[in-house]
Amino acid sequence: MTAFILIIDDEPDICRLLQLSLSKYGFKVKYVHALSEGMQFLQRHRPDILFLDIHLPDGDGLEALPQIKSQYPDLPVITISAYDSGIEKQKALTAGAARFLPKPFNVGMLQEIVSAVKS
């Protein structure tokens, strides 16, 4: 069965890059550009993996992460951010993220990261 991935990120280029790269590996990918949109989508659909940007125009992904993990405890969340500080990474992992992916990222690592959080 094909894994379904939701991306919540406000950067259209990042979303398209992730969608294109992950689709090549056989994943079905949907993206939205706002936290509110992503939260509404999660209420209606169940992705297998969530890519969540930390800094969104309508909210903070780190603040939303505990709520997401509380409602969907089995949903692996990969946080992504252009701010690659050790502090943000630690906060994300402590809040329940499965992985932290800094921007820019190596698309060659995506399949490895997704496979690791799926298992």
N, C-alpha and C positions, 0 to 999 in steps of 0.2 A: 504494500500500500504506500502511496506517495505521501510524504510528509508535507504538511501545510505550515507555512511560515508567515507570520505577520511582522511587518516592519513599521515601527512608529518613529519617524524621523522627519524633521522639517526641511531637510536639504534634498530637493528633487534629484540631483545628480547622484547622491549617495544611494537613494532609494532605487534608482534605475540600475546603478552598478550592482547593488546587492541582488536585485531581482534578476538581472541578466546572468550574473555569476551563479546564483543558486539554482536558477532554472536549468542551466547547463548540467547540473548534477542531478536533475530529475525532481527537484522540489517544486511544489506549487507555492507561489509567492504573491502576497497582497501587501500593499503599503498604504499608509495614511500619513498626513503631514502634521497632525496635531494630537496632543494627548487626549483631549476630549473625544475626538473622532475614534481614536484607538480604544478608549474605554467603552464607548458605545458598541464598537465592533466586537469586542470581547464578550459583551453581554449576549450577542446573537450568534456568534461563531466560536468554535474552539480550535485555535491553532495548536500545532504540535510544538512549536518553538516561537518565541517572541524576541525580536531584536528591538530594544528600547533605547532611544537616545536620551541622554541625561538632561540636556538643555533644550527645552522646547518652548516655543513662543507663548504657549498657554499653560505652562506648568513645568514642574521639575520632575523628571523621571525618577530620580532618587527618592523623592517624597512619595511618588505613586507606587514604587516597587513593593513596599510592605503590604499595601492594600491589594495589589495584584497577586502577590504570593499567598495572601490570606484567602482570597477568593478562589484562586487556582493553584493550589500547593504543588501539583505535579507538573505545572507548566514551566519548562526551562526558559529562563530569561537571560539573554545576552545583552548586557548594557554596552552602548557605544557612545563615544565622546571624543571631541576634538581636544579636550583638556585632559591630557594624559598624565595627571599627577598621581602619585602614589596614594594620596589621601582620597581622591575620588574613587580610584580602583578599590581601595579597602572599604570605603563606605558602601559601594555597590555590592561587593561580595558579602559583607556583613548583613546587608539588607535582604540578601537572598538570591542575588544574581549567580548564575551558573558560571559565567565568564564575563570578562571585561575586554572589549575590543576597541583599541584606540584608533582614531582617524588621523591621518590616512592609514588604511590597513592593507595588508597583503591579501589579495583575492585568492591566491593559491592556498591560503590557510583556512578558507571558509569551510570547505568540505570536512577538514579535520576537526574544526571547532564544532560544527553542527553534528557530526558523527559522535563526538565525545559527549555532548550534552543529551543526545537522543538515547544513549545507552545507560 
